C-alpha cells in the first residue's frame, strides 16, 4: 500500500504484503486504516502511518467475498458480502458488535441485492451500490438503503434515465451532503433527501472506477 502527498509523491510504502489482494479501505474511528482482503476473505487493519505489519480485524474467511464495509454511528461494523469474479459468494450484509468480531449477525438478505460497496448515510442507515446479477450485461443497477438496526429495505435510488449507471462501484457522501457513486464512464450523484438522481457531475470515457473520495 502507498500513501501519496497532494503532489503525487510517495511518502509511505508498506512494501509487498503477501495475499492481501486489497478491495476497499476506510479510516476507522480509532484512526487506523481498514482494508478488505479478498484473498483472506476478511478485513485487515493497519496503523495510519503504515509503518507496521497489518493484522486481521475479523477472522479469515468470515465471508465468501468482502464487498465494502463501514462503522456505524454506534460502533457496529457492517460488512457487505458479494459475488467474486469467479461467480462464487453470496449477497448479504452482516454486522459485528464492538466486542463480537467472530460472531457475524446476518442483517440483510435481499434477493435483489448484489453489493459492490457500502457506506453509512448521515442518518445512520446503510447505503449500498448494487449490480444484480453481478457482471451481467443486463444487470439491474441501483443504490439501496437499509435500516441499520432491522436490515429493512428503506428505499431504492435509481438513475431514472439521467445516467447510464453501468457497473456502479465506490460510494461516498460529498461535502454538499449528496451521495456520489463511481460507475463505468461516469460519476453519478443523488440527492438523498429527495432520493432523486442529480445526473453525472463527472463524465470520463473508459473510466472503470472502483472507489471515490473527497479531499479538502
Secondary structure, DSSP 8 states (H G I E B T S, - for coil): -EEE-TTS-EEEE----TT--EEEEEE-TTS-EEEEETTTTEEEEE-TT--S--EESS-TTSSSSEEEEEE-TTS-EEEEEEE-TTS-EEEEEEEE-TT-TT--EEEE--TT--EEEEEE-TTS-EEEEEEESTT-TT-EEEEEEE-TTT--EEEEE--TTSS---S---EEE-TTS-EEEEEEEEEEEEETTTTEEEEEEEEEEEEE--------
